[in-house]
Amino acid sequence: MSIPLGEAVKFWAKLGFISFGGPAGQIAVLHQELVEKRRWISERRFLHALNYCMLLPGPEAQQLVTYIGWLMHRSWGGILAGTLFVLPSLVILIALSWIYLNYGQVPLIAAIFFGIKPAVVAIVIHAAIRIGKRTLHNQVLKWIALVSFLAIFILNLSFPIIVVITAAIGFWGGKRYPEYFQQTGGHGNANDKHYGKAIIDDHTPTPAHALFSMQRTLRHSAIAFSCWLLPMGALLAIFGWSTLYPQLAWFFTKAALLTFGGAYAVLPYVYQGAVDHFHWLSANQMIDGLALGETTPGPLIMVVAFVGYLAGYIQHLIGSGSPFWFGVLGACVATWFTFLPSFFFILVGGPLIESTHGKLSFTAPLTAITAAVVGVVANLGLFFAYHVFLPRGIGGSISWISIVICVFAGLALLKFQKGVITVIAGSALAGLLSYLAAMLLA
């Protein structure tokens, strides 16, 4: 028995519209639908795929969808699954980005974003705590997180340099002190629930297309490289290297290869490049983009579409009759070059990397990198807090309303375990009410 491709495609398309809640929420939905309800894949095979995706750079939920689609229906199944998971959020974010640029200064809309910004601070800090609890299970990893925080906070060291250094530490430490760089049990345990026989069950033989083949690996690698080279070549030929779109393509290619630890890990790198280096958007626009990314279905890393749209739209705002389509091009370029490596890792690397799964020489550098991510994300939270609580800088007044909203958002996330969408909706309402109260008192 096998799953019909048409039925699988219908589910992947539906998933693209209902996958709210960030990676944890999306993986929970996948587990509920595929393991518990539909019985397309067993618990153990699902967890094995998830643990593999957790080792890779890139958005693990999208990679898990691609992996399962690939396992069921070969390469085209993986491509369709991964694409349909991303496509709805790309369209929605383009629409929201246009609304944001054209109507974001309308007082009522601005009040909503005023309320959402402190919620984003709480969400990022909550993410650092959550990753830390999962990752920092000994003193050595805690020191790596602290030093990484100080390196980016005080020395303003770039995220790629931190990744390289911590990977080297992890590789060396895995050989000399392996007990400190063992990965925690993660998602699977001996008491895994059994929901009945699945179509892809524990003992279902690995399909032929999922077995390692050098010929297939080389062929798929060539196709993947062509999918990177041809669009990059077209952008270079049309616009030139020093212009926006080739720079977007190259920047987000590098970002895609550095997202160990999930979407929150890449945010500091995207901020450093988009805000500090290229000046494609402001710090406050970056915070707003993250808020929009949190409220749309699909991977949180889709905030790159917001960055690409604003970069293209703003650059062509003067002297162009249609900045909207330049923004759309920017969003599409950012999305294509961010997600292409994820498809490569699954469709090309899946069979090859399966053989290294669980080997300490392979996992120890990733454990060290994920520990460093905790410190980097904590720095991002402080950076956002500075811009939200002190909107006019050190010499300006403190936004006490923002601090209060942030505290309540943090309590909702940490103490009462409320979902991200609920927290953002409540914070948006608080921002709106504070604006209306100010208008009544004026």
C-alpha distance (Angstrom), angle and dihedral (degrees) to the residues before:
residue distance angle dihedral
M1 . . .
S2 3.83 . .
I3 3.80 136.9 .
P4 3.84 112.5 -101.1
L5 3.80 111.2 -117.9
G6 3.82 91.6 -130.3
E7 3.80 92.0 55.3
A8 3.82 90.9 47.9
V9 3.83 92.0 49.6
K10 3.83 90.8 51.5
F11 3.80 89.9 53.4
W12 3.83 94.5 46.5
A13 3.83 89.8 50.1
K14 3.82 90.9 50.2
L15 3.82 90.8 46.6
G16 3.80 91.0 56.8
F17 3.82 89.3 63.5
I18 3.84 99.3 42.4
S19 3.81 102.0 39.9
F20 3.81 98.8 109.5
G21 3.79 126.6 144.8
G22 3.79 103.9 61.7
P23 3.83 125.2 -93.6
A24 3.82 95.4 -41.7
G25 3.80 93.0 51.2
Q26 3.81 92.9 43.7
I27 3.81 93.1 50.1
A28 3.82 89.3 48.1
V29 3.83 90.4 53.0
L30 3.80 90.7 48.2
H31 3.80 91.5 50.1
Q32 3.79 92.7 48.1
E33 3.80 94.0 47.8
L34 3.82 102.4 37.9
V35 3.82 103.2 29.9
E36 3.80 104.6 29.5
K37 3.83 105.9 28.4
R38 3.80 110.9 23.0
R39 3.85 97.7 27.2
W40 3.79 91.6 -145.7
I41 3.81 92.0 141.4
S42 3.79 133.9 16.8
E43 3.81 124.6 -111.6
R44 3.79 92.8 -111.5
R45 3.81 95.1 48.5
F46 3.81 90.3 46.1
L47 3.82 92.0 52.0
H48 3.78 91.7 45.2
A49 3.82 89.7 54.7
L50 3.82 91.5 45.4
N51 3.81 93.9 50.7
Y52 3.81 89.3 50.7
C53 3.82 91.7 50.8
M54 3.81 90.1 48.4
L55 3.82 88.5 62.3
L56 3.80 94.0 55.8
P57 3.78 129.8 82.6
G58 3.77 110.8 -110.4
P59 3.81 138.4 50.6
E60 3.80 106.0 -34.2
A61 3.82 96.3 -156.3
Q62 3.82 92.7 55.0
Q63 3.79 90.5 44.9
L64 3.81 91.0 49.8
V65 3.81 90.2 52.6
T66 3.82 89.7 48.5
Y67 3.81 91.3 47.1
I68 3.81 94.4 52.1
G69 3.81 91.7 44.5
W70 3.82 89.0 50.4
L71 3.81 92.4 47.5
M72 3.82 91.2 52.0
H73 3.81 102.4 38.4
R74 3.80 109.6 13.8
S75 3.83 123.1 -116.4
W76 3.81 97.2 -31.2
G77 3.79 90.0 51.4
G78 3.82 90.1 54.4
I79 3.81 93.1 45.5
L80 3.83 92.6 50.0
A81 3.81 93.0 45.5
G82 3.81 94.9 48.1
T83 3.81 94.0 42.9
L84 3.81 95.5 48.5
F85 3.80 89.2 49.6
V86 3.83 90.3 58.2
L87 3.82 104.6 31.5
P88 3.85 100.5 75.2
S89 3.81 92.5 51.0
L90 3.82 90.7 49.1
V91 3.82 91.9 54.6
I92 3.82 92.7 43.2
L93 3.82 92.9 47.8
I94 3.81 92.4 49.6
A95 3.81 88.7 53.6
L96 3.82 92.8 45.6
S97 3.81 91.5 46.5
W98 3.81 90.5 54.2
I99 3.83 90.7 48.7
Y100 3.81 90.0 46.9
L101 3.82 94.0 52.8
N102 3.80 95.5 42.7
Y103 3.81 101.5 37.4
G104 3.82 104.7 17.2
Q105 3.82 91.4 103.4
V106 3.81 93.6 54.7
P107 3.84 102.7 114.3
L108 3.81 96.7 -121.4
I109 3.83 92.9 47.0
A110 3.81 90.8 44.7
A111 3.83 89.1 51.6
I112 3.81 90.7 54.0
F113 3.82 91.1 51.7
F114 3.82 89.0 45.9
G115 3.81 87.9 60.1
I116 3.81 94.9 42.8
K117 3.84 95.7 52.3
P118 3.84 96.0 70.2
A119 3.82 88.8 45.7
V120 3.80 88.0 57.5
V121 3.82 89.2 53.9
A122 3.81 89.5 53.3
I123 3.82 91.8 45.9
V124 3.82 93.4 52.5
I125 3.82 92.8 46.7
H126 3.82 89.0 47.3
A127 3.81 88.9 51.8
A128 3.82 90.8 52.8
I129 3.82 90.2 50.9
R130 3.81 92.5 46.7
I131 3.83 93.8 48.9
G132 3.80 89.2 44.6
K133 3.81 93.7 54.2
R134 3.80 90.2 50.2
T135 3.80 95.7 44.0
L136 3.81 114.6 26.2
H137 3.79 99.1 72.6
N138 3.82 96.5 144.5
Q139 3.81 140.1 32.7
V140 3.82 95.8 -102.8
L141 3.81 92.8 58.1
K142 3.82 90.0 46.5
W143 3.81 89.3 55.0
I144 3.81 90.8 49.4
A145 3.82 89.2 52.8
L146 3.83 92.1 48.3
V147 3.81 94.7 47.2
S148 3.82 90.6 47.4
F149 3.81 89.7 52.1
L150 3.81 91.6 50.7
A151 3.82 91.9 44.6
I152 3.79 93.3 57.1
F153 3.83 96.9 32.6
I154 3.82 99.2 47.0
L155 3.83 105.1 18.6
N156 3.83 95.3 32.6
L157 3.81 87.7 -135.7
S158 3.81 112.0 -179.3
F159 3.78 118.8 -108.3
P160 3.86 95.8 -118.7
I161 3.83 90.5 57.1
I162 3.81 90.2 50.5
V163 3.82 89.8 50.3
V164 3.82 92.9 51.2
I165 3.82 93.8 46.8
T166 3.81 95.1 46.6
A167 3.82 91.9 45.0
A168 3.83 88.8 54.8
I169 3.81 90.2 48.2
G170 3.80 90.2 49.6
F171 3.82 93.0 48.5
W172 3.81 91.8 49.7
G173 3.81 93.8 40.6
G174 3.80 92.4 48.9
K175 3.81 88.9 60.3
R176 3.82 98.7 40.0
Y177 3.81 102.6 32.1
P178 3.82 106.1 16.2
E179 3.83 93.8 165.1
Y180 3.83 89.9 69.8
F181 3.81 95.7 50.9
Q182 3.80 101.4 45.2
Q183 3.77 112.4 125.0
T184 3.78 116.4 -117.9
G185 3.75 119.3 -113.3
G186 3.78 91.5 -92.6
H187 3.76 117.7 179.4
G188 3.75 105.9 -11.0
N189 3.79 131.7 64.8
A190 3.77 140.8 165.7
N191 3.77 92.1 -94.7
D192 3.79 97.0 58.5
K193 3.79 110.3 157.6
H194 3.78 118.4 -111.7
Y195 3.78 115.8 -141.6
G196 3.80 98.1 -177.1
K197 3.79 132.9 -86.0
A198 3.80 114.7 -26.8
I199 3.80 130.6 -156.5
I200 3.82 88.4 -118.7
D201 3.81 97.2 36.0
D202 3.80 133.3 178.9
H203 3.80 92.9 -89.3
T204 3.81 99.0 34.2
P205 3.83 105.7 127.8
T206 3.80 115.7 -108.6
P207 3.83 106.4 -99.5
A208 3.79 117.0 -111.0
H209 3.81 93.7 -111.0
A210 3.83 90.7 57.0
L211 3.80 93.8 55.7
F212 3.80 118.0 95.6
S213 3.80 115.3 -93.4
M214 3.78 122.0 171.0
Q215 3.81 92.0 -152.7
R216 3.82 92.3 51.8
T217 3.81 91.7 44.3
L218 3.80 92.5 53.4
R219 3.81 92.6 44.9
H220 3.80 94.2 49.2
S221 3.82 91.3 43.7
A222 3.80 89.9 54.6
I223 3.81 91.0 49.5
A224 3.81 92.0 48.1
F225 3.81 92.0 48.5
S226 3.82 89.9 49.1
C227 3.82 89.3 52.2
W228 3.81 86.9 56.6
L229 3.80 99.1 38.3
L230 3.81 100.5 46.4
P231 3.86 97.0 53.4
M232 3.80 90.5 41.7
G233 3.80 90.3 49.8
A234 3.82 91.2 48.9
L235 3.82 91.6 50.5
L236 3.82 90.7 49.0
A237 3.80 92.4 48.1
I238 3.82 94.0 48.3
F239 3.80 102.0 37.2
G240 3.83 109.8 14.0
W241 3.82 129.1 -119.0
S242 3.80 98.8 -83.7
T243 3.82 93.8 54.2
L244 3.79 129.0 95.1
Y245 3.80 105.1 -96.8
P246 3.84 100.5 51.5
Q247 3.81 87.6 45.3
L248 3.81 89.9 51.8
A249 3.81 90.2 49.7
W250 3.81 94.4 49.1
F251 3.81 94.2 42.5
F252 3.81 94.8 51.3
T253 3.81 92.0 43.8
K254 3.80 87.4 59.6
A255 3.81 91.1 43.5
A256 3.82 91.0 53.9
L257 3.80 90.8 55.9
L258 3.82 93.6 51.0
T259 3.80 103.1 49.9
F260 3.81 97.7 107.0
G261 3.79 107.2 153.2
G262 3.81 98.0 34.5
A263 3.77 135.8 -81.1
Y264 3.81 95.9 -40.4
A265 3.80 89.0 60.4
V266 3.79 93.1 62.7
L267 3.81 95.5 46.7
P268 3.83 94.6 80.7
Y269 3.80 90.0 50.8
V270 3.81 92.5 47.3
Y271 3.81 89.4 48.0
Q272 3.81 93.1 49.5
G273 3.79 91.7 50.4
A274 3.80 102.9 35.7
V275 3.82 98.1 39.6
D276 3.82 107.9 24.5
H277 3.80 104.4 28.6
F278 3.81 109.0 27.7
H279 3.84 98.0 21.0
W280 3.80 90.9 -142.7
L281 3.81 90.3 148.9
S282 3.80 140.3 -2.8
A283 3.79 128.3 -97.6
N284 3.82 91.4 -107.2
Q285 3.81 91.1 50.3
M286 3.82 88.5 52.4
I287 3.81 90.3 54.1
D288 3.81 90.4 48.5
G289 3.81 90.1 49.2
L290 3.79 91.3 53.5
A291 3.82 89.2 50.1
L292 3.81 90.4 53.1
G293 3.80 90.3 46.6
E294 3.80 90.4 53.4
T295 3.81 92.3 52.5
T296 3.82 98.1 49.8
P297 3.81 128.6 75.0
G298 3.77 119.7 -105.6
P299 3.83 132.6 46.7
L300 3.81 117.8 -18.5
I301 3.79 87.7 -132.2
M302 3.82 85.6 73.4
V303 3.80 84.7 91.9
V304 3.83 81.6 92.2
A305 3.83 87.6 73.7
F306 3.81 89.1 57.5
V307 3.81 90.4 49.9
G308 3.82 91.9 48.3
Y309 3.80 93.1 46.5
L310 3.81 94.3 50.0
A311 3.81 91.7 45.2
G312 3.82 92.7 52.6
Y313 3.79 96.2 39.6
I314 3.80 97.2 46.9
Q315 3.82 94.5 44.4
H316 3.82 91.2 54.3
L317 3.80 97.0 37.3
I318 3.81 91.8 103.1
G319 3.79 119.2 55.1
S320 3.79 96.0 8.0
G321 3.77 127.7 101.1
S322 3.81 94.2 -152.9
P323 3.82 115.0 33.9
F324 3.84 88.6 159.3
W325 3.81 92.9 72.7
F326 3.80 92.2 46.3
G327 3.80 86.6 53.4
V328 3.81 90.4 50.0
L329 3.81 89.6 51.1
G330 3.82 90.1 50.7
A331 3.82 91.4 50.2
C332 3.81 92.3 48.1
V333 3.82 93.1 47.3
A334 3.82 92.0 49.6
T335 3.82 92.0 47.4
W336 3.82 96.0 45.4
F337 3.80 95.6 50.3
T338 3.82 93.2 41.8
F339 3.81 95.9 53.5
L340 3.82 101.6 33.8
P341 3.86 92.7 81.6
S342 3.82 89.8 52.2
F343 3.80 91.0 58.3
F344 3.81 88.9 46.2
F345 3.82 92.8 52.3
I346 3.81 92.6 51.4
L347 3.81 103.1 36.7
V348 3.81 96.3 38.2
G349 3.78 104.8 22.2
G350 3.81 100.2 38.4
P351 3.81 99.4 87.0
L352 3.81 93.0 37.2
I353 3.82 98.6 47.1
E354 3.83 92.4 44.1
S355 3.79 87.6 75.0
T356 3.83 91.7 57.2
H357 3.81 95.7 45.8
G358 3.79 110.6 128.2
K359 3.82 95.9 12.8
L360 3.80 109.4 132.4
S361 3.81 95.1 -142.3
F362 3.81 86.7 62.2
T363 3.82 100.3 37.9
A364 3.84 101.2 39.8
P365 3.85 95.3 72.8
L366 3.81 89.3 48.4
T367 3.81 91.0 50.4
A368 3.83 89.7 53.0
I369 3.83 92.0 46.9
T370 3.81 91.7 50.8
A371 3.81 89.6 51.2
A372 3.82 89.2 52.2
V373 3.80 89.2 50.2
V374 3.82 89.4 63.3
G375 3.80 90.9 61.1
V376 3.79 93.3 43.1
V377 3.82 93.3 50.3
A378 3.83 90.3 47.0
N379 3.82 87.8 55.4
L380 3.81 89.5 50.5
G381 3.81 89.5 53.7
L382 3.82 90.9 52.4
F383 3.80 90.9 47.1
F384 3.81 91.2 52.7
A385 3.82 90.6 45.1
Y386 3.81 91.2 54.1
H387 3.82 92.7 53.3
V388 3.81 93.6 43.6
F389 3.80 100.3 42.4
L390 3.82 94.9 37.3
P391 3.83 102.4 34.0
R392 3.81 92.4 168.3
G393 3.80 96.7 42.1
I394 3.80 132.7 -107.2
G395 3.79 94.0 -41.1
G396 3.81 93.9 50.2
S397 3.77 132.0 83.6
I398 3.80 123.6 -79.4
S399 3.81 117.8 -110.1
W400 3.81 98.7 -131.2
I401 3.80 92.0 176.5
S402 3.82 89.3 59.1
I403 3.81 90.9 50.2
V404 3.83 91.3 51.2
I405 3.83 92.2 48.6
C406 3.83 90.1 47.7
V407 3.82 92.0 51.0
F408 3.81 92.7 50.5
A409 3.83 91.1 44.8
G410 3.81 89.6 51.1
L411 3.80 91.7 49.9
A412 3.81 90.7 49.0
L413 3.81 90.9 52.6
L414 3.80 100.9 38.8
K415 3.80 105.0 30.9
F416 3.81 104.9 26.2
Q417 3.85 97.1 31.0
K418 3.80 93.3 -132.8
G419 3.80 119.3 172.3
V420 3.79 123.4 -102.8
I421 3.82 93.5 -113.8
T422 3.83 91.4 52.8
V423 3.81 91.5 48.9
I424 3.80 93.5 48.5
A425 3.81 92.1 46.6
G426 3.82 91.5 50.3
S427 3.81 91.9 46.9
A428 3.81 91.9 48.4
L429 3.81 88.8 52.3
A430 3.82 90.0 49.1
G431 3.81 90.5 52.2
L432 3.79 90.9 49.5
L433 3.81 92.7 48.5
S434 3.82 91.6 48.6
Y435 3.81 89.5 53.4
L436 3.83 92.7 48.4
A437 3.81 90.7 47.1
A438 3.80 90.7 51.3
M439 3.82 90.1 50.2
L440 3.81 91.8 51.3
L441 3.81 92.4 48.4
A442 3.82 94.0 45.8
